[in-house]
Amino acid sequence: MEPGKRETWRTTMLLAYQSLGVVYGDLSISPLYVYKSTFADDITHTDSNDEILGVLSFVFWTLTLIPLLKYVSIVLRADDNGEGGTFALYSLICRHANVSLLPNRQLADQDLSTYSLERPPEEVADGSRVRRWLEGHRSLKTALLVMVMIGTCMVIGDGVLTPVISVFSAVSGLELSLSKHQHEYAVTPITCAIIVFLFALQHYGTHRVGFLFAPIILAWLICMSALGVYNIIYWNPQVYMALNPVYMFKFLKKTKKSGWMSLGGILLCMTGSEAMFADLGHFSYSAIQLAFTSLVYPALILGYMGQAAYLTKHHDFDSSYQIGYYISVPEAVRWPVLVLAIMASVVGSQAIISGTFSIINQSQALSCFPRVKVVHTSAKVHGQIYIPEINWMLMVLCIAVTVGFRDTKHMGNASGLAVITVMLVTTCLTSLVMMLCWHRPPALALAFFVFFGSIEALYFSASLTKFLDGAWVPLLLALILVAVMFVWHHTTVKKYEFDLHNKVTMEWLLALCDRLGMVRVPGIGLVYTDLTSGVPANFSRFVTNLPAFHRVLVFVCVKSVPVPRVLPAERYLVGRVGPPGHRSYRCIVRYGYRDVHQDVDSFETELVESLASFIRLDALFRCSDARSDADYERENAFTVIGSNPLRRRISYDDTHDSASSVEIRVDSPTGSSRTNTIELAAVAAPRVVKRVRFLVDPGSPDAEDKQMLEELHELCEAREAGTAFIMGHSHVKAKPGSSLLRRLAIGYGYNFLRRNCRSPDVVLRVPPASLLEVGMVYVL
């Protein structure tokens, strides 16, 4: 849903319905395993019913305070231009405070439409003090980034554990129809088969079967509600009394330490709450709020109350695993409910898998994850992606966890720790957003943090006690992933600082043309660099060993900015490097962390169009401002080129087979009807020619117009000669005297990741025939 766009009640209802299948699949199937995990080991179900009523009271108030009050009422409002999730909160904080460790911020970024600030930070005294405190300590910036990484890694861990426990718990309904021996040898293989089937379908994308997701979850919620009402009326209508919070204290007073440890199972009722926030960008705040308050929340409460009502009248269970969902389902409808539960568990698993792909894509956009292949599975629905390497890794890990644990107890312990850790991270980040972005008093942010943080800390402490009983799995995954992400991000920052320190001056570049033997060859040279100013060291190394460079030289910086999306009209920042006669430019291409990178053909065409538009606008500015060439030698002087102010139309050139042309008409100030044609052409295929044609009405050109026409002609000739992509091929090693840990992290860890991830030219889709790589050794 686009931010700032008003929606009708019909749109809200439709989005609320669609959100059932994408957002609430995981949360809706939690009744399958909450009671089973809670009564697995620590507490037992006795005739007094104190335990089951106390657990029901905990479930009710946990669902009321965390998903309903915290997420629906507060956290969902902390959106980043309609986007939610851990990185959305972090990007909000980075925009309002200089806490990013990658020092490539520009003042021009603040003019982006999606870079909205309610008020300048310096206008708010309390927020300004907190901001200065964060900005003044690099250790705090690092701690904030590590916290975000931990939350991200736990979401990835949840992508492993949620499909396992969801599908396993749904299939476990067979336990009531099979003997214990048959059950042990049937449930695990069936679960593994469903998991393999689920991950094998990922590359097709969810848009092909997504229309089935909402009806399945809706049917499941209605079924669960109906069974809950039936069990309440038939078995124990007085079960509603457990909603009194007094039953929680009675429960803890009776069970003491074992009751506290059982909270690790109760917290699973919140599984999937984070998805409401993470998937906010696909829907809207009002739609997600409507779906949860009017359908999901009541259905969950009725489902848990119905199970509790049944259990209050039944105590003679042979084993703890039968204190599950299916025992309370009437035998006449048990098989249809089993089939529906398995389908709902697959939908819930699909939602968390898609969320895992999305958060990894955001991580690599912000230089926090190695580059991986991202496939966009739908041309119409934005944000539906598939990452092959991550998909198969998740599948292998899911099967390993299923075969290794083979019971809900250990799976629940592992999943619970991942879920509550993400919630703690969200609470911390939301508290910072309240102060820095919403400009609320620190006391209010502290109250939010203490109230919800204390509840989540209680559950977190209970989960940690299950370390040896399965909770070690998400901790181990998080440790490995945090190490990978931190090594990648830390080395990326150090490489940027190395480039910044070793960049050469613009005077050095300008003096190259005067050197004996330096040649300007025909064509366009695109020098890729992470720097937003100066001449990168890889280019100086290139011209030192090969004393020639292209007639038109463009330093291209593809950077991510802390916003979800950059409008195409604001994507390009174009400026000069040196005076106009040098024909050197700098182009900064800005993407948000949810943007789709262009293919190289459209990028090259748009880049040339942007350069041509910049040349025209620059000539107009020079005429009006009467500035000298010296004014154009300043660094960081850029013009936003995107939504072209010039008239554009499509035509066809009959002299070439299947040739398409884009004509840009530049109206002359003199209003003359005479035209000069400047045509940029590049062969894209043996029989297909792409042409960019500029029709310029010069009238009676003055000196500035003559310079503009000459510059456009040279751009035309350079495009016809071809384009070369010059990129650095880096090798990193630790500087002498570094610690053993640093040598291992940089010399071995980063280089291993670099060799096994996608190279920059593949990510940027650079054609191999046009690629020139310059070897660079970074001593960090």
N, C-alpha and C positions, 0 to 999 in steps of 0.2 A: 504494500500500500504506500503510495507516494505521500511523504510528509507534507503537511500544510494543505492537503486536498480534502475538502469536506465530503463526507460520505452520507448517502441517504440511508434510511432505516432498512431498505431492501438490501443495499450493499452490505450493511453491517450484519444483517441476518445471514446472508450468503457466506460472508467471510467467517462468521461464527460457526456455521455448519461445516465449512471446509477445514477449519482449524481443528476439528475433532480428530481427523485422521492424521494430521501432521504434528500437532502440538501435544495432544492429550492421550496418544496411544500408550505411552510408557506409564503415565500416571494412572490411567484407567485400569490397567491389568495388575496393579500392585496388590489388590485383595487376594490374588492367587497365592501369594507367598508370605504375607506379613505375619499372620498368626502362626503359620508353620515355622517360620524362622524364629519367632519370639519364644515359642514353647519347645524349641528344638533341644535345649540343653539346660539352661539356667533355672527355669521355673517349671512347675508342673501344674496341671489343671486339676484342682481339688473340688470336693463336694460343696465347699463354702462359696464357690464362685467369685471369691475376692480377686483372684488373679485375672480371670477373663474380663470382669467388669472394670478392673483397674486398667488393663491393657486397652479396652475400648475407650475409656475416658482419656487416656494418653493419645490414642489415635485421633479422637475427635478434636481435642484442643491443639494437637500438633498440626492437623490439617487446617484448622481455623486460624492459627497464629502465623504459620509460615507461608503456605501457598496463598491463602485468602488475604490476610492482612499485610504480610511483608511484600509478597510478589505482586499480587493483583492491585493493591492499593498504593504501593510506594515504588517498588523497584521498576515496574513497567513504565513509570513516568520518566525514568532516567535513560531515555532512548537517545541514540545518536542519529538524528535525522531519520527517525523511524526504525533504526536498526538496534538490536539488543545483543546481549552476550558479554562475556568477559572482556573481549577486545574493544567492544563499543564503549564500555566504561573507561577503559584505559585510554582510548583515543580522546574521549571527552576531557579527561584529566590532562593529557598531553597538550591539548589546545589551550587550556586555561592556565597551565603552568609549564614552564620549561623543564620537564622531567624526563624527556626522551634522551637516551644515551647516544643516539645517532645525531651528530651536530649538523644536520642539513636543512634546518628550518630557514625559511625566507619570509620576509615581510609580505611579499606578494601572495603567499599562501593564505593569509588572513582575509584576503579579498574574495576568496571563493564563496559561492553562494551557500555551500553546505558547511562552511567554517563559521557558523553563526555563534556569536558571543552575546549573551543578554546585556552585559555591561562590561566595560573595560575592567580588568581585575584590579587596577590600582584605585578604582572608585570605592571598593569595599574594603574597609580597614581590617576586619577580622579575617576574611578570606585572604587578604594580602599578606597578613602575618604568616598564616599557614603556608601560603605559596612560597614566600621568601624562605621559610624554614626548609621546605622540600627542595627548592632550587639551590640552596646554599650547601647542601650535603650530598656529595656523590654517592655515599654509602646508602642514603635513603632512596635515591633514584634506583640504585641497583636492587635494594630490598623490594621496592615496589614492582620492578620488572620480574624478579624471581617469584614474587607472590602471584603475579599474573600468569607466569609460566606454570606454576604449580596447579593453579586452577585449570589451565588449558590441558595439562597432562592428565588431570583427574577426569576431565570430560572425555579425553581419548580413552582412559581406562574404563570409564562408564560405557564407552562404545564397544568394549570387549565383554564386560560383565553383564550388561543389561540384556543383550540377546540370549546369553546363556541362561540366566535365571528365569527370564520370561518364558522362553520356549520350554525349558526343562520343567518349570512349574505347571505349564499348561498340559504338557504330555504326561505329567505325573498323575493325571486323573485316571490313567490306566491301572493304577495301583489297586483300585477298588474292584477291578474286574479280573485281575491276574493274581496268581500266587506270588509270594515274596521272591521266590527264586526266578520266576518268569519276569517279574517286574524289574529286577536288577539287570537282566539281560535284554530287556526290550526298550526301556525308556531312554537309556543312553544312546544306543544306535539310532533310534528314531529322532532324537534331539539333534544329533550330529548330522543326520541326513537333511533335516529341515534347515539347519544353519548353512550347510554347503549350498543348498538350493537358494537360500536367501542371498548369499554373497555372490553366487554365480549370476544372478539376475541384475546386479547393480549396474553393469555397464550399459544396460538398456535404458536406464533412467526411470524415475518414479512417475514421469508424466504419462507413461503408457498404461499403468494400472492405478495411478493415483486417484482416479475417480471412484475406485472401490474402497479406498481407505476410510473415508468419512462414514459411509453406510455401515461398514463393519463395526467401527467403534460405536456408532450410534446404536446399532442393534445390541452390542455388548452392554452398553450402559443401561439400556432399557431392560435387557434380560437380568442384569445384576440388581437393578432396582426392584423389579418384580419379584425376584427370588428373596430379596431382603424383606420386602413388605410381607410376603407369604410367611417367612420364618418368624418375623416379629409377631404377627397376628396368631399364628398357629402354635408357637412354642412359648413365647414369653413377651407379652405386650408391655410389661413393666421394665424392659431392658433400657428404655430411654432414661431411666433414673441414673444410669452410669455416665450421662453427660455432665453430671455434677462434678466439678473438679475435686471435691472431697474424696472421691474414689481413688484418685491418683495418690493422695497422701496415705490413704489406707493401704493401697497396694505397696508403696515403698516401705511403710512401717512394718508390714508383715513379711515381705520378701527380703528387705535390707539389701545387702550387697548383690545377691543374685537378681533382684529386681532391677537394680541399677545397670547391671551387665546386660539384662534383657532389652534395655533401650536400644541396643545395637540392632535388634530385629524390628522394633517398633518404628524406628526412623525410616524404614523402607516404604512406609506409607507416603512419604514425600518424594519418592523417586519419580523423576520426570517434571518436578516443579520448575527446575531451571530451564526446561524446554520452552516454557511460556515466555520467558525473557529472550532466550537465544533465537527463537523463531519469530520474534516480533516483526522483523522486516518483511516477512511474507504476508502478514495480515495487518491488523491495526489494534491499537490499544482497546478501543471500545468492543471490537469483535471478540478478542481473547477474554476480556472481562465478562462479556455477556455469556459466552459459552461456559466459562467456569462457574460463575455464580448461579446460572439458571439450570444447568444440566449436570456438569461433571461433579461439582461439589456435593449436591444433594444425592446423586447416584452413589458416590463413594460412601457417604455417611450411611445411607440405607443398606448398602452392601455389607459394611463392617458390622452394623447393628444386627442385621439378619444372621450373620455367622455367629455373633456373640449370643444371640437369643437361642440358637440351636444348641450351642455348646453349654449353655447354662442348664440344659435339661439332659445332657449326655456327658457321662464321665468315664464310662468303661471302655476306654480305648486300649488296644493291645500295644501300640507303639506311638511314639510322638509324631511320626510322619503323617498319621491319619488326622491330626488336628490341622486340617487344611481346608481349602475352599470346597472341594468336591464332596466332602462328607456331609455338608449342609444342603447339597442339591438333591431334590427328590429323585429317586431312582428312575422314575418314568421319563424324565427329561435329561438325564445325566449325559447320554451320548450326544444329543444336539448341543448341549452346553459345552461339552468337551471340544467338539469341532469348532464352535464359535470362539472359544477361548484360545485355541491354537491359532486361528486366523487373526484374532486381536493381538496375540503376542507377536506374530510376524509383523503386523502393522506397527506396533510399538517399537520393535527392534529396528525396523526400517527408518523410523524417525530419528533414532539416536545415531544410526550409521550415517545418515545424511548430514546430521549435525556435526559429526566427527570430521567428515570431509570438509565441511564449511569452515570449521575453526582451524583446521590445518592450512587451508587456503589463506585465511586471514593471517595466520602466523608467518607464513613464508612471504606474504606481501609486506609485512613489517620487519623483515630480516630476522625472524626468530625461529626459522625452520629451514632445513636444506631444501633446495629447489626440487620439486617433484612434478610429474606430469599431471595436469589438470584437464579433464575432458568435460566440456559442457554438453550435457545430454539433451538439452532442449533449447531450440533457437527462439522459442516464444516465452518460456518461463525463465526469468532471470534467477540465478542462484542455484539451479539444479546442476550439480557437478558430480564427477566420478574421478577418483584418484586410484589408478590400478594398483600401484605398489602398496598403498595403505590398505586397500580392500583385501588383498590376499594375506597381508600380515594380520589384519584383524580376524580373518577367517581361521588362520592357523592357531592364533591365540585363543579364539573362542572354542575350537575343538579341543585344544590342550586343556583349558580350564574345565570343560565338560567331562572329559575322560579322567582328568586328575581328581576332581572333587566328587562327582557323581551323587551329590546330595545337596538339598536346598540350604542346609545349615551353613556350610562353608561358602557357598555362592552368595548367600545373603550377607555374611560377615564381610566379604570382599566388596560387594556392591555398596553396602552401607557406608563404608569409610570413604569411598570415592564420592558418593552423593553428598555427604555432609561436609567434606572438604571444599567442594565447589561452592556450597552455600556460604561457608565461612569467608571465602575469598570475595564473593559477591557482596556480603555484608560490609566488609572492610572497604571495598572500592566505592560502594554506594555512599558510605559515610563521607569519603573524600569528595565525591561528586556534590553532595549536599553543601559542603563548605565552599568548594572552589568554583562550581558551576552554577548552583542554585543560589549561592550567596546567603545561605541560612546561617544562623548563629552556631558557633561551635558547640554550644551546650545542647542544641537540638540534635546535631549529628552525633554527639557523644551518647545522648539518650538512646538514639536508634541503635548505635553500635552495642551499647551495654545490654539493652533489652533483648534484641534478637541474637546478639553474639553469645550471651550467657545461655540461652536455650540451645543453640547449636553447639556450644562448647560442652554442654552436658551430654549431648548425644555423641559428640566427637570423642570424649573421654571414654564413653562406654564402648565405642567401636575399637578404640586402641587396645582394649583388654582382650580383643579377639585376634590379636596379631598372629598367634600361632595357629589359629583355627580358620585361616583363610584371608584375614585382613592384610597379610604380608604381600599379597598379589598386587593390589593397586599401589602400595608403597614402592614395591620393586619396579613396577612399570613407570611410576612417576619419577623415581630416582634416575632411571636410564634416560627417559625422555627429557627431563630437566637438564641433565648433563649434556645431551645432544643439542638442545635448544640454546643453552647458555654458551657452550663452546662456539657454536655457529654465530650467535649474535655478538659475543665478545670479540671474536676474531674479525668479524665484519666491521665492527666499530674501529678496531685497531688498524685495519687495512685502510679505512677511510681517513683516519688520522695520519697514517703514513703518506697517503696520496696528498693530503692537505699540506703536510710538512715538506714534501718533495716536489710540489708543483712548481713550474717555472713561470717567470713573469711574462706579461704581455709584451714588454719591450724586447724580450728574447725572441718571441714569435715574430714580431714585426721586423726585427733585424735579420731574420732568416732569408727574406727575399733579397737582401743586399749582399748576401754571401756569394762568393765565387763558387760556381758549380751547383748552386741550389736551383732546382727546376720545378716549375708548376706544371703538372701534367693535366691533360683534359679530364673532365669528369667531376663527380661530387664525392668527396670523402667524408663519411660519417664516422667520427671518432667517438666511441662510446666511453663514458666516464661517469663515476659517481659524484664528481665535483660539480658544484653549481657556479663556481668561479675559478679563474685561472686556467692554465694549460696543464693537462695531466702529464705525469712523468712518462707514461707509456708512449705518448706521442713524441716527446723529446727523444726517447730511446729509438723510436721508429725513424725519425728524420736524421738522427745521428748516424745510424747504420745504413740508411738508404736516403741519400740527400735529394729527395723529391717528395712533394705532396700535391694534392689535387688543386685545381684552379678554384673550385668552390669548396671551402672547408667548413664543416658544421660539427661543433662539439655537442653531442647529444647526451643528455642526462635523463634517464628514465627513473623517476623517483616516486615513492609512495608517500602520500600525505595522510595525516591522522583523521581522515574523514571516510565515510563508507563509499561515497561515489563522487567523482568529479564530472561536472557537466561537460559534454563535448565542446561547448562554446568557450570553456575556460581551461581546456586541457593544455594548450601550448603556450609557453612563454618564450618569446623570440627576442634576441638582442644581438648587437654587433660585438665582435672581438676585434678591436682596432678600428681604423677609419674605413669608410665605404670602399675605397679603392683596394683594400686588402682582400675583400670578398671572403671574409671569415665571420662566422655567426655562431651563436650559442642557442641551442633549443632545449628547453627543459620540458619534458613530457610528464605530466602529473596524473597519477592514478590513485583512486581510493582503494581501501583494503577489500572491497567487494566488486571492484571493476573488472571487466574482461579485457585483457590485452588484445590489441588489434593484430591481424595478420600483417606480414611484412609488406605486401603489395599495397594495401590500403594505407598503411602507415607511411610508406615512402611517398605515395601520392599526396597524402594530406600534409606531409612535411614540406614538400616542394610548394604546394599551394600556400602554406603558411609563410614560407620564405618570400614568395612573390607578393603576398598581401602585406607582409612587413615592409618590403622594399618600397611599395607604393605609399603606405602610410608614413613611413619614415621620410620619404621625399616631401610629402605634404607638411609634416612637422618641421622639417628643415626650412621649407619656404616660409612658414608662418612665424617660426621662432628665430630664424636667421642665426642658427647655431653653427659653430665651426666644427671641423673634423676632430679637433681636440676633445670636444664634448662627447664624442662617441667612443673615446678610448676608456671611458669610465666603466668599471665593472658593475654588475648588478643592475644595469639599466635595461629593462625588458618591456616588451609590449605583449599583452594578451592577444593571441590570435587563435580564434576558434570558430565561432559562428560568423562566417565571413560576411562583412557588411557590403560586399560587392555582389552584383547580380550574377547568378549562376544558372546555366541551363545545359541540358544534355542534347548532343547532336551526333551525327554519324558521318564518318568520312568515307565517301564512296571509293576513294583511291586505294583503300586497303580492305582486305577481306576481314569482316567481323571487327572492324576498328571502332571503338567508342571514344568520344571526345567529351571533355568537360570544359566548357567555355566560361571564362570569367571576364565580364565586361567592366572596365574601369572608366567611369565617366570623367572626362577632362573638365577642369574648372572653366575652360574657355567655351565649352559646349559645342565644339566642332564636330562635324559628322564624319570627318576623315578617320580612317583607322589604319593602324599597323597591326599585323598579326604576328604574335610570338607563340610558337607551338613547341611544347615539350613532349617528346615521344620516347618511349622505352619499349623494347621488344619483350613481351612477357611470355610468348609461346611462338612456335614456328609460324603460325598463321594468324595470331591474334596480336594486335598492336594497341597499346593504351596510350592515349595522347591527352596532354593537358594544354589547352590553348588559351592564351591571353590576348584579348582584343582591346587594344589601347587606343583611345581617342586623344591624340596629343594636341590637336589644334596647331598653334604656333608655339612649339616647345621652347621654353627658356633653358638656361643652363642646368637648373635642377632637374627639369624633365628629361633633358638629354642624358644626364647621369643615370636617372632612373631607367630609361629605355636601354641604355648600354648595359646596366646591371641585369635587367631582365633578359636581354639577349644572351649574356654570358651564362645566366642560369639555364636558359634554354639549351645552349650548346653543351653545357656540362651534363645536363640530364640525358641528352642524346648520346654523349660519350659513355655513359654508364655510371653506376654508383658502386662504390666500394665501402665495406663495413670494416672498420679498424677497431679491434677489441684487444684487451689485455688478457694474456693467458698466465695466470698467477700460480706461483708456488710459494708456500709460506713456511718459514722456519723460525724457531725461537732464537732471539739474540743470545750471544755468549753470556754466560753468567746467570741465565735464567734458572729458576727452581725446577726440580724434577717434574712437579705437577704441571707447570707451565709448558715444559718441553713435551710432555706426553699429550697435553690438551691441544697445543697448537701444531707441533711437529708431526704428530701421529693422528690424533683425533680429527682435527679439522681437515687435514689432507686426505684422510680416509673418506670422510663425508664428501669432500669436494670431488674425489675421483668416482664416487659411486652415486652421485646425484646428477641431475641434468645440468649441462653446461649453460652458461649465459646465452650463447648464440642460439642454442636450441629453444630456450625459454623465450627469447626475443624473436624467434623464427627467422633468423638470418639465413639467406641462401648460401650453402657451402661454397659455391663457385665465386661468390662476391666477398668472401670473408678473408680478412688479413689479420692474423693473430700475432701479437707482440709479446714475447716472453718477459715476465716480470717476476723478480724474486723479492718477496716482502720479508724483511728481517724485523720481527716484532718483539 
